[in-house]
Amino acid sequence: MLMLLLNLAESNANLSNYKADAALAFKNYSDTVFRIAFLRSGNTTDADDIMSEVFLRLIKNLHKIKSEEHLKSWLIRVTINRSNSFFKKQKRINQVRIVECDAVYEMDENSVLPQVMALPMHQKTVVFMHYFEGYSVEEIATLCGVKAGTVKSRLSRAREALKTTLKGEF
Amino acid sequence: MFKDKFKKELDAINPSAELESAVLDKIRQEKERISSAPKISYKKRWISAIAAALALVIVSVTAFNLPIFNGSEHILNGDISTSSNSEDLFVDEDLTESNFENQDQQPSQNAPTSITYDAAYKLFDKIAALREAQKDHYNGDNTASKSANSDDGQSNLTDTPSVNDTPSKNYTETNIQVEGVEEGDIVKTDGEYIYVLRSVVNACTIYISKATNGKLSKTAFIHLYHTPYSDLYDYDAEIKEFYLCSNTLVIIISAERKTKSFEGDCTIAMLFDVSNPKSPQYIKEYVQTGNYTSSRLIGDNLYLFSQDSLYGFETIKKPDDNIGYTYEHKRFWQLPKIGVDDRVLNDIDEKNLYAFDDEVNLEYFLAVSIDVKKRKRSDSKAIVGGGSNVYVNNNAIYAVSSEINYFEAEKEYIPKTYIMKFGINKGKITPLAKTNLKGTVLNRFLMDEYDGYFRIITTTRKYRRNNCCAFFSVIGIDSNTVYVLDKDLKTVSSIKGIAKGEAVTSSRFMGEIGYFCTSPMNVNVDPFFAVDFSNPKNPKILDSLEFPGVVNYLHPYDDNLMLGIGETESGKNVKLIMFDVSNPKKIKRLFTLNTNVSCAYNSFNVSNGHKKINILKDKGIICFSGETKYNIYKFSKQKGFSPLEKNHFSAKTDEDGDIYSSWDDSIRGVFIDDYLYVCNAHGIVSYMPFKGNKKISEILFFNYP
């Protein structure tokens, strides 16, 4: 019985021929990772730190990646987790951080991004994943590790908030 | 439109070239380091790990005779082990029955019945099957019934939302819909101290400041993450609003949490003793599952409402031959829960769980009452069905929700509004009746109960679903309908087809007469209607008056005057209108003022929009918040509207060094005697507005204490 199980494990290991490459992954997905980190942190400095951390982790976990689709999901999930840890650490420190940003993005009075940035953390994440990346509610639930109902309620609350602040734009 | 703009703006956000180069260097270095380290076959490591795990399982089962538990079957059969059955059940002392002698209210014949847990799960299965088959069991056309007989003593004559009486207090209170039914807000005062909510990401705090003749001094603050159970809060936990009652600060919190017994959204009422505001003392907190909907305070009784889905999804990772693994989402049923602190939440008692046999929604509405003075939960009732808009008067709760059936919306679709009625009496909550009507309801100001009859105005819009089922587009407005329902929510009468092509923008009821405004989509021209409800079987439109602009909020100024606040024809600025309603058959527009205050942040008809407005008849002023300033206009019956000599009073802005801000960065103004205190998330600034707009004193929350 044990030999049968071991053989099964070995045969499963051979089925996926996909080999992830960190440099190529960076080329294809660094923008996505950076944008999630930027949305969640609110500034480019923290987004830089989070992005670096994510790709360094990828290098150590390349063998776990089974497909291109899995790679993207993995990167998104880890970026969310990394920014969670980042902010939990800030909460424990209980300080207000003054961050100098090295980039300024031009926005006009009709820009929507500042209103999205002002949303609570979970809400702006689902807004990004739904409206920018095009993920469905169930896919977002898997990526964020929450119930689909939670994703729906976050999207709903985000839309309510954006309707108030964006008025005709939404 | 939003999607395209959002994509375009976010496309411009990219990592810098320097960062890209730095990360690629690190990747290269790490690759080299790994390639030069001794190799261990991943395959062999994986196989070894599996073998070790299997060995452990075999030993465990053999040695300890443990059963193999099939988690997914357990979930699908609905045989969920809830915290009600667990051995570590927390005894909730607040669940002891309150003494509700002589407070029973007679439910209608179509009132819901309480159900057992088993019956509830069977009902949920039935609803799920119905929705899967895309059936709608509701008959949307309620046939008019014979008018109700004179009330049997259960439906009392309700005080109508009264016009502003001269306040007996020397300080401003929150602008509310129904007299005697207090509403939570982000700023409150007791005439001596001012309490202000700063609701920002990671830092929800209530600041307490002493205000004496315009001088401000820091007193104390309550930080959400410094409370006893804050380790259970997700960092997105948010204080929504609060109340001051009987020397108690009642804070309403919306949070996501993960405990042994529950994962999901919760609504919390947290109590602090503020008899000494310099040293607020934590008392306890009451937790209920669900997203925060609304709350009210009647006397010492807080009524707290939440709603959520009756199901959750278990995400199960399954092996997949092609990509290694895949995820499957299995639904499980989840009942509403309540608890005294955050450690354990218990399923609501079966005797407090209600449902209608013909319910088709897989949501619940949970109403909990808490006696703030006795610091005790009085009652809790959960009912299958939703309720996102809540109208409350001194006798009843009407929970209203509009539902769009996702499955039908590829073609034109007209949603329905579902209404559930609960009787309330000194904390006791009794589910009484329900119904549904065609159309949607803008907000709770379009509802009112008077003399046992419930009046409501709906708008019939046509929707079509977009590519994903997450949101819908309005493709047209049909018209509006006024309904009159009896105490059992049976339709007594209606006026259909009002203002075709237009939607109701505001409404207010004054006893037997109801007033509302409508406006077409994207055009700011409003007719103002007066409806006579003196004969509930035969309501009549008495008059209508067209005027340029849109009214988003109506407020009875006195018995003869109705104030409208809204937008100019261009949609750019705030407009004030005073209507003469002394003769509802001939309404007149008495005075109009197009202010220079921008409309950009003045949505007075959203859920808490009316709280940005203060109408102080004793001072002869009308005030409302703008984006960064509080604005004051005089009103007299002889001369109409005019601005104060200096009428814009600045709040603290975020240029003071705080980078965090909330999208709901609203301003409130409170008067204590003749001093004005303009409050927002950043601080308080005091003025003496009748002597100019020179700042007297200010406090910045950033550097508290």
HADDOCK unambig.tbl for C-alpha pairs under 7 A between the chains (distance, minus, plus):
assign (segid A and resid 6 and name CA) (segid B and resid 47 and name CA) 6.36 0.50 0.50
assign (segid A and resid 6 and name CA) (segid B and resid 51 and name CA) 6.80 0.50 0.50
assign (segid A and resid 9 and name CA) (segid B and resid 47 and name CA) 6.21 0.50 0.50
assign (segid A and resid 10 and name CA) (segid B and resid 47 and name CA) 6.71 0.50 0.50
assign (segid A and resid 13 and name CA) (segid B and resid 43 and name CA) 6.57 0.50 0.50
assign (segid A and resid 16 and name CA) (segid B and resid 322 and name CA) 6.93 0.50 0.50
assign (segid A and resid 16 and name CA) (segid B and resid 323 and name CA) 6.57 0.50 0.50
assign (segid A and resid 16 and name CA) (segid B and resid 324 and name CA) 6.95 0.50 0.50
assign (segid A and resid 22 and name CA) (segid B and resid 27 and name CA) 6.93 0.50 0.50
assign (segid A and resid 23 and name CA) (segid B and resid 24 and name CA) 6.60 0.50 0.50
assign (segid A and resid 23 and name CA) (segid B and resid 27 and name CA) 6.82 0.50 0.50
assign (segid A and resid 31 and name CA) (segid B and resid 14 and name CA) 5.60 0.50 0.50
assign (segid A and resid 31 and name CA) (segid B and resid 15 and name CA) 6.63 0.50 0.50
assign (segid A and resid 34 and name CA) (segid B and resid 14 and name CA) 6.69 0.50 0.50
assign (segid A and resid 34 and name CA) (segid B and resid 15 and name CA) 6.26 0.50 0.50
assign (segid A and resid 35 and name CA) (segid B and resid 13 and name CA) 6.57 0.50 0.50
assign (segid A and resid 35 and name CA) (segid B and resid 14 and name CA) 6.97 0.50 0.50
assign (segid A and resid 52 and name CA) (segid B and resid 23 and name CA) 5.96 0.50 0.50
assign (segid A and resid 56 and name CA) (segid B and resid 27 and name CA) 6.73 0.50 0.50
assign (segid A and resid 59 and name CA) (segid B and resid 27 and name CA) 6.95 0.50 0.50
assign (segid A and resid 66 and name CA) (segid B and resid 323 and name CA) 5.85 0.50 0.50
assign (segid A and resid 66 and name CA) (segid B and resid 324 and name CA) 6.31 0.50 0.50
assign (segid A and resid 67 and name CA) (segid B and resid 323 and name CA) 6.39 0.50 0.50
assign (segid A and resid 91 and name CA) (segid B and resid 202 and name CA) 6.87 0.50 0.50
assign (segid A and resid 112 and name CA) (segid B and resid 5 and name CA) 6.78 0.50 0.50
assign (segid A and resid 112 and name CA) (segid B and resid 6 and name CA) 6.12 0.50 0.50
assign (segid A and resid 113 and name CA) (segid B and resid 6 and name CA) 6.18 0.50 0.50
assign (segid A and resid 113 and name CA) (segid B and resid 9 and name CA) 6.49 0.50 0.50
assign (segid A and resid 115 and name CA) (segid B and resid 663 and name CA) 6.78 0.50 0.50
assign (segid A and resid 118 and name CA) (segid B and resid 661 and name CA) 6.65 0.50 0.50
assign (segid A and resid 118 and name CA) (segid B and resid 662 and name CA) 5.67 0.50 0.50
assign (segid A and resid 118 and name CA) (segid B and resid 663 and name CA) 5.22 0.50 0.50
assign (segid A and resid 119 and name CA) (segid B and resid 663 and name CA) 6.20 0.50 0.50
assign (segid A and resid 120 and name CA) (segid B and resid 201 and name CA) 6.22 0.50 0.50
assign (segid A and resid 120 and name CA) (segid B and resid 236 and name CA) 6.34 0.50 0.50
assign (segid A and resid 121 and name CA) (segid B and resid 236 and name CA) 6.49 0.50 0.50
assign (segid A and resid 131 and name CA) (segid B and resid 3 and name CA) 5.74 0.50 0.50
assign (segid A and resid 132 and name CA) (segid B and resid 7 and name CA) 5.65 0.50 0.50
assign (segid A and resid 147 and name CA) (segid B and resid 312 and name CA) 6.01 0.50 0.50
assign (segid A and resid 147 and name CA) (segid B and resid 313 and name CA) 5.23 0.50 0.50
assign (segid A and resid 148 and name CA) (segid B and resid 313 and name CA) 6.60 0.50 0.50
assign (segid A and resid 149 and name CA) (segid B and resid 309 and name CA) 6.85 0.50 0.50
assign (segid A and resid 149 and name CA) (segid B and resid 312 and name CA) 6.63 0.50 0.50
assign (segid A and resid 150 and name CA) (segid B and resid 264 and name CA) 6.96 0.50 0.50
assign (segid A and resid 164 and name CA) (segid B and resid 603 and name CA) 6.87 0.50 0.50
assign (segid A and resid 165 and name CA) (segid B and resid 601 and name CA) 6.84 0.50 0.50
assign (segid A and resid 169 and name CA) (segid B and resid 1 and name CA) 6.31 0.50 0.50
assign (segid A and resid 169 and name CA) (segid B and resid 2 and name CA) 5.70 0.50 0.50
assign (segid A and resid 170 and name CA) (segid B and resid 1 and name CA) 6.72 0.50 0.50
assign (segid A and resid 170 and name CA) (segid B and resid 2 and name CA) 5.27 0.50 0.50
